[in-house]
Amino acid sequence: QTHGPLVKQAATNIVQYSTSVLDSPRLAGFVLDMFLTPFIDLGNELSVPSYVFYTSGAAFLGFQFYILDLHDEQNVNILELEDSDTEFTIPSYLNPVSSNLFPSVMLKPESLPMVITLTRGLRKAKGIMINTFWELESHAISSLSDASALPVYPVGPLLNLESESEVHQSSDIMKWLDEQPPSSVVFLCFGSWGSFNGDQVKEIAFALEQSGHRFLWSLRQPPHPSKGPRASPTDYDDASEVLPEGFLDRTRGIGKIIGWAPQVAILGHPATGGFVSHCGWNSTLESIWFGVPIAAWPVYAEQQLNAFELVMELGLAVEIKMDYKRDGMDSGEIEIVSAKTIEKGIRSVMEEGSDVRKRVKEMSEKSRKALMNAGSSHSTLRGLVDDVM
């Protein structure tokens, strides 16, 4: 919002220039981040269309619209759903969804108004571009088309696969992977904000050791409480201080502990056979792109619903703990997921020839075809350009 006047001035200059200079480029419209819907008013003021780029999946977009309908049309008190397990029939999902999977940000009085305002803003757009593809979320995309006059454009998967500098900086990781057999390594990474306390770290370590699988674990140190709930994790100076005694020695031949991870490069390596993930949408699309099955362990934001979709709707993941939450908004005692539960998920995701592994490989091929000439997302993007121009 602080940049609003600058954006308005720049856009106004483009409009004025295009009307005064023959054959000059014209302002065709705005493409806005999903959190910048207030700029739609500027587009209307300049008589140009505004399209939103939605970086989560189509199913979650449908969930947002459903929550907005409950709030605005049905006068449901969304805040009363906190700590409940009420099931809802949401059009963008095939199966009933329990409220214990709803994001905490939608269940807190300090954040719900912001979510409602942003979702109302989405409805003011000319259309919504979604980072997904038809073959992955056909039901959710169809439900959005049926429930609203608002056009949706699945244009994904849009991924940043250019990670040469990251690979160079982490060459020891890639060298280690080069030494491992194909599809033999389970990769554990929980996103930019994902970290666990010492008790949970030990349970993960016990699970890895008991599973016997080769592993690459991105282990991050939680921020100090004094830095507040939105501080980012950091790398350990010495990871042995939080791991079980002797763990590093006992797993030296099969495992590697790292800090920050070049995730794209790791998922794309032939040695990577499974991914214990927080189910962030970008990570989900990257995993599908490279054909690596997921063991779902969501942590915060919309990840619980992403995990639900992957496990229960699409059969592209196995579950570790689908309703786990640790997002800085819950003041209760932090749940510890047992080593037994984690080990079960690891063994399941690494199972050779499993139905989940086969489905992920098939979806990987479809994700690439979607972006090719005449593919579903390629065709949708051409249609969007035609609509704008």
N, C-alpha and C positions, 0 to 999 in steps of 0.2 A: 504493500500500500504506500510505503514511503516513496517509491519510485513512480507512483501514479502520474504526477504532473510531468515528469520527464517522458514517460511513455506517450502520454496524451500529446505533448508538444511534437515528438518525433513523428507520430502517426499523422498529426495534422499537417506537418510539413510535407509529408509524402503526398497526401491528398491534394494540397494546394499546388505542389509542383506538377503532379500528373494532370491537373486541369488547365495548367497554364503553358505546358510544354508539349508540343505535338509528339506522338509516339513514345512518350516516356512511360516507364513502368507505373502501374497503378496499384493501389492498396486493395487487394482482393478480399482480404479478411484477416481475422486473428485466429491463431491456434494457441490456446491457453492451457496452462497446467491446471489440473483438477482443483488446486487450492486457490486459483486466481480468478474464480468466476465473477468477482465484482467488476472486472475489466470488460465483461460483456456489455455493461451499460455504455462504456466508451465506444465499443463497436456500433451499438445502436445509434449513438450520437453522430457517428461518422457515416452512418448508413452502409456499413459493411457487416457481413455475417461473422459470427464468432463460433468456433468449434473448440471443444474441450478434448485434450488428450488425457485419457484415463489410464493410469499406469498399473492398476490392479486388474483383476479378471472380470469377465462379464457377469459371473454368478454373484460376485460381491457388489457390483454395481446394482444388480437387481435387488440385493439385500438392502442397500442404502435407500433405494426408492420405496421398498416395503416398509422400512422403519419410518420414513417420512410420511407414508400413508397412514400408518398406525397413529402417528403423532398428530398430523394435521387433519385427517379426515375422520378417524375413528376415536379420537380423543383418548387414546391409551396412554397411561403414564409409563413411559419407557423405563424410568428410574426404578419402578417397582419390580422390574425383572431381574435386578441384581440378586445374585445368590439363589436364583430359582432355576429349575430345570424344565420349564414349560416348553412344550414342543409347538412349533409353528410350521404351517404349510406355506412356504415361500415360493412363488412361481418360478424363480430362477434355479431352484434346486428340485431334483427328482424326489428326494426323501425328506421327511419332516426334520426340521433343524431345532435342536435344543437351545434354549436361551443361555445355557452355561458356556456356549461357544461364541456368544456375542462379544465383540470387542469392548474392553473396559471403558474406552473413550465414549462409548454410547450409553454407558450406564452410570455416569457420574454427573452430578449437577453442574460442575465447573466446566465440563467439556461438551455435554450434549447440545447446548444451544449453538455452539460453533458448527457441529456436525450437521444439525438441521439447516442452518443458514447456508452452508456450502452445498448441501444436497438440493435445496430449493434453487440455488444458483445454477446447478447443472441443467435443470429443466428449462432455463432461459436460453440455453445455447441453441444454435442452428442444428447441431448434431454432435455426437460424441464418438471420437476415435478411441478404440479400446486395444490395448496391447495383448491381443489374444488372436486365435484363428478359429475358423468355423469348425474344423475337424475336431478340435479340442473341446469346445464349449457350444456345440450346436444347440443343445436344449436351452441353455441360458440366453444365448443370442436370440433365439426364436421367441423366448418369453419376453424379452425386452421389446422386440418388434411388435409383439401382440398387445402388450400392455400400455404402450405409449406411442404417440404420433411422432415422437422424437427419433430421428434417424440415428442408428448406431452403425459404426464402421469398424469391424474387426480387421486390423491392419498388421497384426503381429505374426510371429514373434519378433519384436524389435530388440536386439541385443547388442551390447558392446563386446565384441569378440576380439578387438584389437588390444592385446595385452602383452606385446613383446617386451616392453620396458619392465613390466611386472615380473615376467618370466626371467628376464636377465637378472633382476634384483634377487630372485629366489632360485637361482640355478641349482643350489644344493638340494632343494625340494624336488626339482625335476630330475636331477641325477639319481636321487633315491628311487623315484618312481620308475625310471628307466630300468632299474635292476629288479623290478618286481614282475611276476608273471601277469599275463593279461587278465583283466577283470578280477583281480585277487585282493584289491585294497578297498577297505571301507573308509570313506572320507567323512570326517565329522567337522561341521562348521555351522555356526548359528547366527551369521550375519554381523553387521557392523555394531549392533547393540547387544549381541548375545554373549552372556557370561554366566557362570554359576558359582555358588559359594563352595567352600572347601568340602563339606559333607557330600554335596552332589557330585563334585569332581571325583571324589573317591569311588562313588557308586559307578560312575562311567568307567573309571579305570578298571574296577573289578570285573565289569561286564566285558570289556574288551579282552582282558586277560583270559577269562573263562571261555569266551567264544572261540579263541584260537585263531581268529582271522587277522590277516595283516591290516594295519590301520595307519592312517594319517590324520592326526587330531589337531585342529586349530584351537588351542587352549588359551583363552583370554582372561585377564584378571579383572574382576569387577571394580568399578570406580569406588573410591572411598565415599562413605555416606555423607561426609561433609561437602562433597562436590555437588550434591543434589541428585534427583532421580533421572535427570536427562544427560548426565555426564557419560562419556563413552568409555568402554573397556580399553585396557592397555595390555601390552605384552608383559609377561612375567620376566623379571631378571633371571630368576632361577625357578623353573617349573617344579623341580623336585620338592620344593617346600610345601606344595599343596597336594602332591600325589602320594599314594600309599608307599610306605618304606620298601625300597627294593624294586619298585615297579619298573623303573627305567632299565635296571639291569636284567630283570626277568623277560622283558619284551624287546630287548635291544635288537634281536635278529628279525623281528617281524613288525615293529612299530616305530613311528617317528612323531614326536611332539613338536609342533611349530607354534608361532604366534599368528600374526596376520597371515592370511592365505591368499595366493593368486587363484581365486576360485575357478574362473573360466578355464585357465590353463590346466588345473588339476582335473576338473570334470571332463575335459577333452582328452586327457591322457589315456591310452589303452589299458593301463594297469588299474584304473579306477573302476570298481565294479558295483559300488553302492554308495549312497549319500545319506548320512544322518543329518537332517536339515530342519531348520526352523520354519520352512515353507513360506518364506517371503516370495512374492510373485515373480520377481526377477530370477531368484534362485530356482524357482519351479520351472520357469521357461528354459533356463540354461540347462537344467538337468534333463528335461525332455529333449532339447535340441541334441544333446550328446548321447541320449539313450541310456542314461544312468538312473536306475530305480531309486526311489526315496523311502527312507524310514522317517515317518513324520513325527517331529517333536516341536510343535509350535511354541512360541514364547510370548509374543506381544502383537499388538495391532490386529490386523485382520487374519493373522496366520492360522488361528484355530479353524476358521471357516475355509481357508485354503486347504488345510489338511483334511477337513471333512469332505470337501469336493474331490480331492485326490484319492482318498481311501474309499469312501462310501459311494461316490457317484461315478468316478472314472476308472477305478481299479488300477491306478498308476502308482500307488504307494502302499506301504504297510504302516501300521500304527505302532508307535511307541507310547505316546501319551497325548491324545488329541485335545483334551480339555485343560492341559497345563497352561498356566499363566504366570508370568513374572515380568510385569511391565512398568513397575514403579508407581502404579496407581492403586495397588491393593495393599492395605496395611496389615493384613492378616499374616499368619505364620506361613513361611515359604514351604511349599510341598517338596518332598524329596522323592524322586522317582527311583525305584529300587534297581539294583544291578540285575536282578532276575528279569525284570520287565525290559530293561534296555538290551540285555543279552538276547532275549527272545526276538526283539525287533531286528537286531543286527543279523542274527542267524537267518531270519526270514528274508530280509532284503538281499542277502548274499547267496540265497539258494539258487543254484544253477537250474536253468530250465523252468523256472516258476512262471505261472501265468502273468504275474505282474511284470516280470522282466520281459516277457514276450510282448506284452501290450505297450510297454515303454519304447521298445525298439521299433514297433510299428508306428507309434505316434511320433517318434523322432523323424522317421521318413516323411510322414505327413506334414510335419512342421516345416521341413525344408521345401517340400513341393508347394506349400502355401505361398511361398515368396517367389517362386519361379514364374516366368511368363505364363499367363493364363491360370495361375494358381489362385486359390480362393482369396487370399489377402492382397495379392497383386491386382486382381480384378476389382476388389473392393476399393483399393486406393485409386485406381483409375476412375472408378465411378465417383469417388469423392472429388477428385480434381474436376471432373465434368460438372458436378453440382456447383462447385465454387465458381468456376469460370463461366 
